[in-house]
Amino acid sequence: MKQLVMTSLLAVASAPALAHPGEHDHLTGLQSAGEHLAGSPFHQLMLVAAIGGLVLIFSLFRQSRKAKKQQVAKNGS
């Protein structure tokens, strides 16, 4: 499980930046940055993909722990 998470993180970190065109000089504060992120379809898609990835990693982690507990219980009895 740890290898899957590490491989996923390294794959994301080594991927090219998927930046959309345009300058971000108009982002002067947290409020303007929030408005930009909420109003941009590109950023919304990236947010949904990030949340989906976190949910996938969390569910795989839970399944792994559940399988490990079942294996220990099976070997113990």
N, C-alpha and C positions, 0 to 999 in steps of 0.2 A: 504494500500500500504506500509506504513511504517513497518507494522508487517511482510509482506512478505520479505522485504529487510532485516530486522533484523533477521528473521528466517533463511534466506539464508546465511547470514554472519556467524551466529552462527553454522550452519551445516557445513560450509566449515572450520571454525576455529577448530571445534571439531573432524574433520575427521583425520584419521591417515596420517602420512606423506607418500606420494607415491614416496619416493626417489628411484632413480635408483642406482645400485651398483657402487662403485668406489669412489675414493678420489677426492677432489677438491683442492688439494694442488698446482696444477699447475696453478691455477687462481691467477695471481699476479697483474693484473690490469684490468681496464675497458675494454680494447681491447680484452684481452684473455677471459674475462667473456662473452663478446658479441659474440666472435667466438664460444665459447662453447655452448651458448644458441642457436645460429643460426644453428650450426652443429649437434645438438642432436635431433633426432626424438621425444624423450620423451618430451623435452622442447618445441618443436614446437607444439606438440599436446596439452600441457598444455596452451600454449599461445593462440591457436585457441579456446580452451574451455573457457578460461577467457574472450576473446573478445566476444564470443558467449553469455556468461552469461551477460556481460555488455550490449550488444545490446538487449537482452531479458528484462532485468530490465528497460532499457531506454524506450523500446516500451510499456511495461506494465504501466510505469509511465505516458507516453503521453496519452495512452488510458484512464487511470484513470482520468487525468485532463480534457480530452475532454468530457468524460461522465459526470463529475461533472459540467462543463460549460453548457452542454446541459440540465442537470437537473435544474440548476439555471434559465436558459432561459425559460424552460418549466413552471416552477413554477411562474416565474415573469410575464408571459403573460396570 
